[in-house]
Amino acid sequence: MKNKALIIFLLSSFFANISFSQNIEQAFTSMPDEYYLSLPSAQRKEMVKAFKTDTIHTRKNKFRGESSILVLDSLNHFMSIKNSENATVHLKILSNPLTTTSYYALIFTACAPVCDSHIGFYNNNWQFLQQSLLPKITINDFLDTVKIVAEGKQIEKIAEQFDLVFIETNFLENKNNIIATLNSGSYLDKDSYERLKKYLKGDKVLFTWENTIFKKSICYW
């Protein structure tokens, strides 16, 4: 009897979680206007409806640009929206398969011209999470500290030479995992970048989603 009750509980939790997670378009349209300044909720609803019926879904936004949906993936709970030629927004629903808890991840990326991202996390009532689900990403995540120390150099001194750090974050396609990309090669002059590049493990860091938090995995080129 206990085993039967446990199975019913797990199944109900699973299907409740799936039911919630499939509504990525509802997450987009219910987002408070203060978090998405480009378009109010009513226009977002119109845009989603138009996209799903294969009609013109581009909308003029508050910043005199044009917003359009690039991706609406209900199966993988992901949306990508273009707000201008150099600005995009990614929205993802993250779930804990062991509970009915779900979170919203919102990534704003601007390329002017070097791409840089800002990411925020929210509960399913769109309340901002003060405790980020993603560790703070810095230049140190990309540095080959073993090599730096072996050459008798100070890690802090090498890090300081990356005076401006532009890091772009994106979700892996069809995955909950996040890739953070260091865009130093796009703004440093060629000689400076080549000199510093040897102290990098790579220009990408993978963060894997483990039910309630992202954990740093590997750094690679």
N, C-alpha and C positions, 0 to 999 in steps of 0.2 A: 504493500500500500504506500509506504514511504517512497519507494522507487518511482511509483506511478505519479505521485504528487510532484516529485522532483523533475520528472520528464515534462509534465504539464507546465511547470514553472519556467523551465528552460525554453520550451517551445514558445510560450507566450511572450517571454522576454525577447526571443529572437525575432518573432514576427512583428512585435511592437516596434523594435528597432528598425527592421527593414521598412515597415510602413512609413515611419518618420523619415528615414534617410532617402527614400525615393523622391521626396518632394523638394528637389533642389530649386525648382522655379518658385515655389512658395517661399523658400528661404530668401531668395533674391527680392521678391516683391514685398515681403514683410519687413525687410531691413529698414531700420529707422533712417529717415532722410538725412540726419546728422552724420551718419556713417557713409552715406553715398550722396554727395552733394550734387552730382551731375544731373540726376533725374529724380523727380519725386515718385513715390510708390505707384500712383495712378498711371504714369507714363511707362514705368517698368512693366506693369501688368499688360499694357497695350503692346509693348515691344515683345514680350514673351508670347502672347497670343498670336501676333503676326508671324513670329519666327516659326511657331508650331504649325501654322497653316500655309507656310511657304509664300507669304506675302511680304511686301516691303516692311522691314522692321527697324530701319534706321530712324533715330529720333534726334532732333536738335536738342542739345543740352544747355545747361545754364551758363556754360563757359564758351558759348558760341561755336562749339565743336559739334561733332556728330557721334552719337553712341550707337553701337550695333553689337549684336550677340555673335561671337565667333564660334563658341561651342556651348551646347546645352546637352550634357550627358547625364540623363536620369539614372542610368544603370550604375554609373560610377560616382554619382552625386557631385558633379562638377560643372561649373560654368566659367566661361571666359568672355569678358566684355571689353570691347575696344571703345575708349572714350575720346581719343584723338589720334593723330598720326604717331604720337610718341608716348601714349599712356594707355595702360590696360589694367583691368581688374580681374582677379581670379577668386572665385568663391568655391569652397569645398566643405562638405559635411563629413566630419570625422566621427566614427562610432566606436564604442567599446562593445565588442561582441559578447561579453559576459554580463552586460547590464543593458538598460535602455538609455543610458547616458549618451548624448550626442553633443558635438560642438561645431561651431562655425569657424572656419579659417578664412580670412579675407586678406588678399595680397594686392597691394597697389604698386605698380611698377611704372616708373617714368624714365624715359631715355632722352637726355638733353645735353649732349648726344649719348653720354655713357649711361647705361641702364643701372638703376638702383631701385631696390624694393623696400617697402615697409609692410610688415605683417602683423595682424592683430587676431586675437582669438576671443570667442564669445560663447555663452551658453545658449541653449535653444530658445531663450527669451530675449536674445540679443543684448544681454548684459555683458559688458566688457570684462574679461578675466584679467585681473591685476597680476595674477601669477601666470606668466606665459607658458604655453605647452611646448615651446621650442626654446632650447638654450640660446642665450645671446651669442650671435655669430660675430667674431672679430677676425682680424688678420692672423692672429695666433692659431686659428683653426687650420690655416693653410700652410703655416711655416714648418719646415723640417728642423725641429729644435735639436735633434740629435746631431745633425750635420753642423748646425750653427755652433753648438757647444764644442764639438770636436775640432772646429777651426779656431777655437779660442775667442770667439766673438760673443757678445751679449745679445740675448734674444730681444730685449727691450730696444736696443739700439737698431737692430735690423728692422723691427716692427715700426719704429719711428720713421724709417725711410719711405714707408708706404704712407706718405703724409695724408693723402685722401684715399679712403677705402670705399669703393662702390661694389656692393654685393647684391646680386639679383637672385631672387628665390622663385622657384617654380615647382609645381607638383609633377612628379613623374606620370606619364600617361597611363591611365587606368590603375594608378596606384595611390596609396595614401602617403607615400614617402615624399620627402622634399629634397630637391637639389639646390644647394647654394653655390652660385658661380661668382668667383672673384674676377672683376672686370678691370684689373690694374693695367693689363696690356693694352687697353683701349684709351687710356689717358696719359700714361707715363711715356716719355720719349723713348725711342727704341733702345738707345744705349743704356739708360737707367733701368729699363725693364729687364734687359738681358743680364745686367749685372746682379739684379735682385732675384731673378727667376730661379737661379741655382739654389736658393734658400727656400724654395717652395716645394712641398710634397706634390702639389697639383693645384689646379685652379677650380676644382669642384669638390664639394663635401656633401656626402649623402647622410641625411637624417631619416631614420626609420621610425614609423609610427608603431608604438607598442601599447595599444589599448587606451592609454590615458596621457601619454607624453611622447615627444620625439626624442630619440637618442642618437647621438653622433655615431656614425658608422665608419666610413672610410673616406680618405682624401685621395683624389686621383686626377689625371689629366684627361 
